Every structure is written in C-alpha cells, then in structure tokens.
C-alpha cells in the first residue's frame, strides 16, 4: 500500500514518514497472521497469542487480507461468527 493512501496531503511530515514506513511492516505482519489462520479460525485476540503481534496491528491488517481475498470473517447462519466479543477470521 502506498504512503499516499495512508496519509492526507495536509498531514504533517511526521505522518508522511510514518505512512512510508508502514508498508515495511504490512507484508511480514500479514504473513504471520495468515500462518496463524492456516491452523484454524481465530479472533484478533487469539491471533495475538499465536503471532506475537498486538491486537491493533492485527486489526489493521485483517481488512487488507480481506480485500486481497486471503482471509474472511467466518459466517454462521448468515451472520458474522463472534467469539469473546470479536469476529472470527479464517484463511481463504
């Protein structure tokens, strides 16, 4: 994902620099999440224990994995499966 999509034109330079650095983390984080999901469906909190990433890091990557078609929310009876107050995700 480009830095241009992660910040606005009027953001301070510190935000622009942070956005440029974010792409360096995205790939490895996504890989770790997908490896964990390969073992079975999990919530972000459960993924935290498996991957060593924070829930915030995981929550930022799951929509990317959804858009790329690599992960999805588990459906049960036509609704999102929720466990412990969080949606359950699975690898595709």
Beta strands, then each sheet from edge to edge (+ up, - down):
strand 1: 71-73
strand 2: 75-76
strand 3: 79-80
strand 4: 82-83
strand 5: 86-87
strand 6: 89-91
sheet 1: 1+ 6-
sheet 2: 2+ 3-
sheet 3: 4+ 5-
end
